[in-house]
Amino acid sequence: MEERVTKHRAGHFYIDETCIGCGACDEMCPGKADAVQAIKGDFRGRFKIVLEDCIDCGFCVPVCPVDCIHDARKEGVVEGDGGYMRIKELQAWAETLTTPDN
Amino acid sequence: MGVDVTVDKLKPLPGDTPSNAAALDKYERDFQSHGQVWGEILQKNFERLSAGSYSLQWMNGEANGWGSQKPKISSRGLTYNDINRVKGSGEIDEVVSWKSFAPRGSIREPYKNMMPVLENYDVLHKYDVWSDNVMPLYEEAVARQWSATRDIPWDDVNGLPEDLAKASCQLSTFLTEVEFAAGDFPAKWLYRIPQDFLEVKSFMATQIMDEARHQEVFRKRALMGGGLMHATPGFEWALKSILDAPNHVMGTFLLNLLGEGLVLSIFRSGEMIAKTHADKEIFRLCMQDEARHVSYGVLQFKYFLDNHPNRAQAEEELHRFADLGEQIIMTAFSEATVNEPVAILLGGGLKNIDKGMEGLGKLWTVFIEEYLQRCDRAGFDRRARCTIPMQLPWGGSVAA
């Protein structure tokens, strides 16, 4: 079994919350780095980039269908916008509901 | 004899037994029309075999540089990306001329005149089918298959009150209907795409498998919850419209980008819609599959626009198509068999259906905004021309 790449500085790519979980980025991430990982317990099956493992190759960016992978050096904003954020509004609304019997 | 036989009780005579004779006649005629080629192949091989000699001509691999370059196995294994780094076999032409089963990269040129031509292979431009994420999506699809038989806690669906049980069964019936068409669409086009686009065909095969599993899981869900419920004419017309789309790109737009996008939005809200752990699991597992289909659709659409020789014309035609497509989806979604069960599930019961419609209004806004974002990503500015209102067309709540 090959050893994982060891790095001395963290990568800069990150996935925002608008990820739809298709996994294309996961498959593009060089196997030795394996920096893209499914977020455990996330119902919507989204992925994250483990910065300590990211080698900044950027292979994941062009295959993303929703432009949710960003280079923090260029954007520096860890926020999405638009409809994907509105899911939070829907979730907040759902939390206001009481049990089905009420 | 006490048998009561009257004319009106007589059964009609059996009709003619269906016969394949006509089709077989045609098959024989087609075979005979190519008799010369069949004869030449057989005669040449028969003469060689009769003479006790071997050809071994197939061992000459110089024409494609056999042995000079092997793919490098990456740490993920041997992926399509890895093997496509091999020159020749990994290069995909912008326009395919081969309409046969001869693999891309094989030594096929010397045999060209002896090959059959499959005229069904008529989607010949790469921009009509390719997307820059089709290979990783195929790998992902293969890695994330699941079983509707084993991976759902089926015992968990019982015990819901009747309104929620019926809403779950109606939603499952609707989704079964949708998944049939979602499988038929790639199946219809699969045989029109030549083998040189093998990566796309591989991905489409996974989509067909995914949709088969989805119709299976929703059918099982409905039957486990009490039974299948009502079919939805509005969606039947929408699904037919997807299959009848003028070309693959337009159909992909309507199915993968718009239609499956709507389904993905519903699944992404599955935490709120699902009323049992089994339902949550169904939505979660289906969602990851749908995400791949949407993902392919968006970047296929982008590839088409980026590579079309006349982008302005292509965009205008797609806008014309989208004008219809959006109305098709909106009309379908107006069906009570779709929006009412979702509203009941969101609201938590029939008596909360108005509240549920309010939630559905929020879900609608999410769906439209996500649709427009996907269009943006593909480089298709639909915001000014979108014909679907951002707000739920029939208001946030409807009297029950």
Interface residues (C-beta under 8 A of the other chain):
Chain A: E2 T18 I20 G21 C22 G23 A24 C25 D26 E27 M28 P30 G31 K32 D34 F43 R44 G45 P62 V63 C64 P65 V66 D67 G82 G83 Y84 R86 I87 E89 L90 Q91 W93 A94 L97 T98 T99 P100 D101 N102
Chain B: S74 S75 R76 G77 T79 N81 D132 N133 M135 P136 L137 E139 E140 A143 R144 P161 L164 L264 R268 S269 G270 E271 M272 K275 K280 R284 M287 Q288 A291 R292 V294 S295 Y296 G297 V298 L299 L346 G347 G348 G349 N352 K355 E358 G359 K362 L363 T365 V366 F367 I368 E369 E370 L372 Q373 R374 D376 R377
